[in-house]
Amino acid sequence: MTYLIEKYVALKNKYRNYDTKEALRRMQACRIALKELEDKGFRTGVEILGSINFGIVEPSSDIDCILLHYCDLHKDQECPEYCPNFLYESEEIKASLRRRLRNENLKIEFLDCINLRMVERALDAGNWKDHEVLRRLLFYRTIGRPVNRPLFIPYAERLEENEEYIRDILEWGSEALSVYLGTSRHRFSFSKYNERIESSGLQLPHGLKEELESYLDQGEGLETNGAETSHYKDPV
């Protein structure tokens, strides 16, 4: 059985063969922004979602991302929206990206925040299925495009060693994706990607179109079983 999230990842990897110059510019700008923060003593990582994740980006495209950081203020709970570390880091990243990309109106949204201190505690506590922060970490690592990957990849790799846990994530992640697959926004995103590729004079491979149709069809037929989606917005 091929899970929906596995089809999503396969599509994502193939679309990235068409990376636009704007996508590469933004990825580099993100790397520099995080390096600037690290020089100030703030160790952060980002998972990029949306159009940059697929590489089909225009100057007018928004930036959607997940912030991963270490916050000693909230070791035992989710960082609230007013967390001073989250607020400072996210605003510094936004300012750096707008400056380097020379676009003061660039819309940058942080859809979720993962405190790696909580991840460490959850990993050490055992009973990983009881800790939603671990699910979210691995879900974003599976579907996203990382910046400063070495910061958080050891945690993901530790989770990936547990085959039973991975099966659980594949099911849970597929249910989460199916929630968004039925939205017009999600389908419209793929229409935009295809149009941008073809407008550049390239022809989409027939196999890619077939994979996209299979992905969309499977998502329509997948019933959700209470996948928890309250901690993140549309991930794609």
Disulfide bonds with the S-S distance in Angstrom:
none
